[in-house]
Amino acid sequence: MNRIKSILVNLSRALLALTFIFSGFVKAIDPLGSQYKIAEYLEAVQLSAYIPDWAQLMISVGLSAIEFTLGVLLLLAIRRRVVCKVSLFFMAVMTIVTLWLTVSNPIQDCGCFGDAIHLTNTQTFVKNLILLTAAIIVTRWPLYQVRFVSKTNQWIAFYFTIVFIFTASILSLYHLPIFDFRPYYIGQNIKKGMEIPKGAKLTTYKTTFICEKDGMTREFTEKDYPTMTRRGCLKILIRKYSNRAMSTYS
């Protein structure tokens, strides 16, 4: 029975660790990309106006560092009880967030793997359920994790991990990413990258004209727009909506 527990715990620990390391690293080497994704989350909950760009960047760097560090600590079985509890809390929060994304769909891509791998919200939620299960298992039996670093040398691995991931983020912030997963990396054919894939669903556009005259407002599409009053309505439209887009997209 103990052997089965040991195998189960260490497989779960490896799954969690490798996922955290990969996810944290690909976000750390593209801190601005992670910042833009955080801005999307804040916009979805209407908090973007209260958190400045520099704070969003700090959150981006800090979050990727925490995730990467947790992965390394799990992989090496450092501070097993504490790290397992923190990992369980982290996965519980992330699972709740991705459940919200799946139900409400305010953001198309959660950004959990940066630009390296794109998952739908449903795929991300299923992935987090699996990782949450793994976190529960390692938290239930943390001492079954096999150590790879002795207790006396754990502090070396911990501080090296912190220094490494922050250095990677800073270098990638002021220079090109160490590994560039962005759509238009150096050497990419931009023209080819902008081509619409075969079989892809095309974007549809809907143009709505707003006509206000004599205190009355009406909306028309391109098909039912009244020809005789086109000139008068367009003058009012341009004057009243000069700071707005004249088209709405669906």
Secondary structure, DSSP 8 states (H G I E B T S, - for coil): -HHHHHHHHHHHHHHHHHHHHHHHHHHHT-HHHHHHHHHHHHHHTT-GGGS-HHHHHHHHHHHHHHHHHHHHHHHHT-SHHHHHHHHHHHHHHHHHHHHHHHHH--SS---TTTTT----HHHHHHHHHHHHHHHHHHHHSGGGS--SS-GGGHHHHHHHHHHHHHHHHHHHHHS--SS--STT-TT--HHHHTS--TT-----EE--EEEEETTEEEEE-SSS--STTHHHHHHHHHHHSTTS-S-EE-
